[in-house]
Amino acid sequence: MSDYEMSDKEEIYSKVLRAGRRTYFFDVRATKAGDYYLTITESKKFTNDDGSYHYKKHKIYLYKEDFSEFRDILAEMTDYIINEKGEEVISERHQKDFKPEDDFVVQEAKTSSDSKGLDSFTDVSFDDI
């Protein structure tokens, strides 16, 4: 294996951010010339119908000459989102203890309380049909 292939595989410095089904990998790597660049990899876990799972990965390469502008735009965009929507996560689906059936029970309870009550339903027997 060449020096370049070895240095591309070697991680100089790494950090991992686990966020639900997503994991973000931040890796400093070395170029052939010995300079450093950053790779950011998003890995997302998907479960197949049979219970097995697979990961989809997306990777970006960020070089030093782009750091300043990238950092500025990232800060601008994240600040915009926080200023417009706040830091609270709106979707319940992002909560660690979210269960789809809980959402159904809540919706059903709301529907029941909004209706006129059980007395407004007609009792139908299959013999009547």
C-alpha positions as a Markdown table, in Angstrom:
| # | Residue | x | y | z |
|---|---|---|---|---|
| 1 | Met | 0.0 | 0.0 | 0.0 |
| 2 | Ser | 1.4 | 3.4 | -0.9 |
| 3 | Asp | 2.1 | 6.2 | 1.6 |
| 4 | Tyr | -0.9 | 8.2 | 0.2 |
| 5 | Glu | -3.3 | 5.2 | 0.7 |
| 6 | Met | -1.9 | 4.8 | 4.3 |
| 7 | Ser | -2.3 | 8.4 | 5.1 |
| 8 | Asp | -5.8 | 8.6 | 3.7 |
| 9 | Lys | -6.8 | 5.7 | 5.9 |
| 10 | Glu | -5.0 | 7.0 | 9.0 |
| 11 | Glu | -7.1 | 9.2 | 11.2 |
| 12 | Ile | -5.0 | 12.0 | 12.8 |
| 13 | Tyr | -7.8 | 13.2 | 15.1 |
| 14 | Ser | -11.4 | 12.0 | 15.4 |
| 15 | Lys | -14.6 | 12.9 | 17.2 |
| 16 | Val | -18.0 | 11.1 | 17.1 |
| 17 | Leu | -21.5 | 12.6 | 17.7 |
| 18 | Arg | -24.3 | 10.2 | 18.2 |
| 19 | Ala | -27.7 | 11.7 | 17.6 |
| 20 | Gly | -30.5 | 9.1 | 17.6 |
| 21 | Arg | -30.4 | 7.0 | 14.4 |
| 22 | Arg | -27.7 | 9.3 | 13.0 |
| 23 | Thr | -24.0 | 9.3 | 13.9 |
| 24 | Tyr | -21.6 | 12.0 | 12.7 |
| 25 | Phe | -17.9 | 11.3 | 12.4 |
| 26 | Phe | -15.5 | 14.2 | 12.3 |
| 27 | Asp | -12.0 | 13.0 | 11.1 |
| 28 | Val | -8.8 | 14.9 | 10.5 |
| 29 | Arg | -6.8 | 13.2 | 7.7 |
| 30 | Ala | -3.6 | 14.0 | 5.9 |
| 31 | Thr | -3.2 | 14.9 | 2.2 |
| 32 | Lys | -0.4 | 13.4 | 0.1 |
| 33 | Ala | 1.6 | 16.5 | 0.7 |
| 34 | Gly | 1.2 | 16.1 | 4.5 |
| 35 | Asp | -1.4 | 18.9 | 5.0 |
| 36 | Tyr | -4.6 | 18.2 | 6.9 |
| 37 | Tyr | -8.2 | 18.3 | 5.8 |
| 38 | Leu | -11.5 | 17.4 | 7.5 |
| 39 | Thr | -14.0 | 14.7 | 6.6 |
| 40 | Ile | -17.5 | 14.8 | 8.0 |
| 41 | Thr | -19.5 | 11.6 | 7.6 |
| 42 | Glu | -23.2 | 11.2 | 8.4 |
| 43 | Ser | -24.1 | 7.6 | 9.0 |
| 44 | Lys | -27.8 | 6.7 | 9.4 |
| 45 | Lys | -29.2 | 3.4 | 10.5 |
| 46 | Phe | -32.1 | 1.8 | 8.5 |
| 47 | Thr | -34.0 | -1.3 | 9.6 |
| 48 | Asn | -35.2 | -3.7 | 6.9 |
| 49 | Asp | -38.6 | -5.5 | 7.1 |
| 50 | Asp | -36.8 | -8.7 | 8.2 |
| 51 | Gly | -35.2 | -7.0 | 11.2 |
| 52 | Ser | -31.8 | -6.7 | 9.7 |
| 53 | Tyr | -30.3 | -3.3 | 9.3 |
| 54 | His | -27.9 | -1.3 | 7.1 |
| 55 | Tyr | -26.3 | 2.1 | 7.2 |
| 56 | Lys | -26.3 | 4.8 | 4.6 |
| 57 | Lys | -23.3 | 7.1 | 4.7 |
| 58 | His | -22.7 | 10.6 | 3.3 |
| 59 | Lys | -19.3 | 12.2 | 3.4 |
| 60 | Ile | -18.0 | 15.7 | 2.7 |
| 61 | Tyr | -14.4 | 16.7 | 2.5 |
| 62 | Leu | -13.5 | 20.2 | 3.8 |
| 63 | Tyr | -10.1 | 21.7 | 3.1 |
| 64 | Lys | -8.3 | 24.4 | 5.0 |
| 65 | Glu | -8.8 | 27.1 | 2.4 |
| 66 | Asp | -12.6 | 26.7 | 2.9 |
| 67 | Phe | -12.7 | 26.6 | 6.7 |
| 68 | Ser | -13.3 | 30.3 | 7.3 |
| 69 | Glu | -16.2 | 30.7 | 4.9 |
| 70 | Phe | -17.6 | 27.4 | 5.9 |
| 71 | Arg | -17.5 | 28.3 | 9.6 |
| 72 | Asp | -19.1 | 31.7 | 8.9 |
| 73 | Ile | -22.0 | 30.3 | 6.8 |
| 74 | Leu | -22.6 | 27.4 | 9.2 |
| 75 | Ala | -22.8 | 29.8 | 12.1 |
| 76 | Glu | -25.1 | 32.1 | 10.2 |
| 77 | Met | -27.4 | 29.2 | 9.2 |
| 78 | Thr | -27.5 | 27.7 | 12.7 |
| 79 | Asp | -28.1 | 31.1 | 14.3 |
| 80 | Tyr | -30.9 | 31.8 | 11.8 |
| 81 | Ile | -32.6 | 28.5 | 12.7 |
| 82 | Ile | -32.3 | 29.1 | 16.5 |
| 83 | Asn | -33.5 | 32.7 | 16.2 |
| 84 | Glu | -36.5 | 31.7 | 14.0 |
| 85 | Lys | -37.5 | 28.5 | 15.8 |
| 86 | Gly | -35.7 | 28.4 | 19.1 |
| 87 | Glu | -33.7 | 25.6 | 20.5 |
| 88 | Glu | -36.6 | 23.3 | 21.5 |
| 89 | Val | -37.1 | 20.3 | 19.2 |
| 90 | Ile | -40.7 | 20.6 | 17.9 |
| 91 | Ser | -41.3 | 17.1 | 16.6 |
| 92 | Glu | -42.1 | 14.5 | 19.2 |
| 93 | Arg | -40.6 | 11.9 | 16.8 |
| 94 | His | -37.1 | 13.2 | 17.7 |
| 95 | Gln | -37.6 | 12.3 | 21.4 |
| 96 | Lys | -35.7 | 9.3 | 22.6 |
| 97 | Asp | -38.8 | 7.8 | 24.3 |
| 98 | Phe | -41.2 | 8.4 | 21.3 |
| 99 | Lys | -43.5 | 5.5 | 20.5 |
| 100 | Pro | -45.8 | 5.7 | 17.5 |
| 101 | Glu | -48.6 | 4.0 | 19.4 |
| 102 | Asp | -48.5 | 6.8 | 22.0 |
| 103 | Asp | -49.2 | 9.3 | 19.3 |
| 104 | Phe | -52.2 | 7.3 | 18.2 |
| 105 | Val | -53.6 | 7.1 | 21.7 |
| 106 | Val | -53.2 | 10.8 | 22.2 |
| 107 | Gln | -54.9 | 11.5 | 18.9 |
| 108 | Glu | -57.7 | 9.1 | 19.8 |
| 109 | Ala | -58.2 | 10.7 | 23.2 |
| 110 | Lys | -58.4 | 14.2 | 21.6 |
| 111 | Thr | -60.9 | 12.9 | 19.1 |
| 112 | Ser | -63.0 | 11.3 | 21.8 |
| 113 | Ser | -63.0 | 14.4 | 24.0 |
| 114 | Asp | -64.0 | 16.6 | 21.0 |
| 115 | Ser | -67.0 | 14.4 | 20.0 |
| 116 | Lys | -70.4 | 14.5 | 21.7 |
| 117 | Gly | -69.6 | 11.3 | 23.7 |
| 118 | Leu | -70.5 | 7.6 | 23.3 |
| 119 | Asp | -74.2 | 8.4 | 23.5 |
| 120 | Ser | -74.1 | 9.9 | 20.0 |
| 121 | Phe | -73.1 | 6.6 | 18.5 |
| 122 | Thr | -75.7 | 4.1 | 17.1 |
| 123 | Asp | -75.3 | 0.5 | 18.3 |
| 124 | Val | -75.6 | -1.7 | 15.2 |
| 125 | Ser | -75.7 | -5.4 | 15.4 |
| 126 | Phe | -74.7 | -7.7 | 12.6 |
| 127 | Asp | -78.2 | -9.2 | 12.6 |
| 128 | Asp | -79.6 | -5.8 | 11.5 |
| 129 | Ile | -77.4 | -5.7 | 8.4 |
